[in-house]
Amino acid sequence: MTEKETNGVMLPIDWQLPEGTISRYANNIVVQHTEHEFILSFFEIQPPLLLGSPEEQTAKLEALGAVRAECVARIIISPSRIQSFIEVLQRNYVNYGAHAQREEGAE
């Protein structure tokens, strides 16, 4: 459990994940910023269902013109918090890589 300093007092954080919270898959992300915030938009792109011969599939793809990217979450972070967010992501990615290497060695 981590703590948060508030007016000089360290209080433990009681993390809550409400029942019914929906987890969504995101395979694309768009990062934007303004003068006062970073905006992270997470998208899921599902490939179109293509049936038929290769020629028919190509024709369907050309007729589509675009693939829909559905925004599944949008998070806005202050500039003062974005650095710690990046650091946490980096640490977790390094830990993930180390774990994956251990798993590969165990096989």
C-alpha positions in Angstrom: 0.0 0.0 0.0 1.3 3.4 -0.9 0.8 6.7 1.0 -0.2 10.2 0.0 1.1 13.3 1.8 -1.7 15.8 2.5 -0.9 18.9 4.5 2.2 17.3 5.9 0.4 14.1 7.0 1.1 10.8 5.4 -2.1 8.9 4.8 -2.4 5.4 3.4 -4.2 5.0 0.1 -7.0 2.5 0.1 -7.2 1.6 -3.6 -10.8 0.8 -4.7 -11.9 -0.9 -7.9 -15.7 -0.8 -7.9 -17.5 -4.0 -8.8 -18.7 -3.6 -12.4 -15.7 -1.6 -13.5 -15.3 -2.4 -17.2 -11.9 -3.3 -18.5 -11.4 -2.6 -22.2 -8.7 -3.6 -24.6 -6.7 -0.8 -26.3 -4.4 -1.5 -29.2 -3.8 2.1 -30.1 -3.1 5.3 -28.2 -3.1 9.0 -29.1 -1.1 11.3 -26.8 -1.8 15.1 -27.0 -0.9 18.0 -24.8 -2.0 21.5 -24.1 -0.3 24.1 -22.0 -1.9 22.7 -18.8 -2.5 18.9 -19.4 -1.6 15.7 -21.2 -4.5 13.9 -22.8 -4.2 10.1 -23.4 -6.9 8.6 -25.6 -7.0 4.8 -25.8 -8.6 3.2 -28.9 -9.5 -0.3 -29.9 -9.3 -1.1 -33.6 -11.0 -4.3 -34.7 -10.0 -5.6 -38.1 -13.0 -5.9 -40.5 -14.4 -9.4 -41.0 -13.4 -10.4 -44.5 -14.7 -13.5 -46.2 -14.3 -14.8 -49.7 -11.4 -15.1 -52.1 -8.3 -12.9 -51.8 -9.6 -10.8 -54.6 -13.0 -10.4 -52.9 -11.3 -9.5 -49.6 -9.1 -6.9 -51.4 -12.2 -5.4 -53.0 -14.0 -5.1 -49.7 -10.9 -3.5 -48.1 -10.7 -0.9 -50.8 -14.4 -0.2 -50.5 -14.1 0.4 -46.8 -11.9 3.5 -47.1 -11.2 3.5 -43.3 -11.1 1.3 -40.3 -13.1 2.4 -37.2 -11.1 3.2 -34.0 -13.4 3.3 -31.0 -12.2 5.4 -28.0 -12.5 3.1 -25.0 -11.0 5.5 -22.4 -9.6 9.0 -22.2 -7.4 10.2 -19.3 -6.2 13.7 -18.7 -3.1 14.1 -16.5 -1.5 17.2 -15.2 2.1 18.0 -16.3 3.2 17.7 -12.7 2.0 14.0 -12.6 3.0 12.9 -16.1 6.7 12.3 -15.2 5.8 9.9 -12.4 3.3 8.2 -14.7 6.1 7.7 -17.3 8.5 6.4 -14.6 5.9 3.9 -13.3 5.3 2.7 -16.8 9.0 2.3 -17.5 9.6 0.3 -14.2 6.7 -2.0 -14.9 7.9 -2.5 -18.5 11.3 -3.5 -17.3 9.8 -5.8 -14.7 7.6 -7.4 -17.4 10.7 -7.9 -19.6 12.6 -9.5 -16.8 9.7 -11.8 -16.0 9.3 -12.8 -19.6 13.0 -13.7 -19.8 12.7 -15.9 -16.7 9.6 -17.6 -18.2 11.5 -18.3 -21.5 14.4 -19.7 -19.5 12.1 -22.0 -17.6 10.8 -23.7 -20.8 
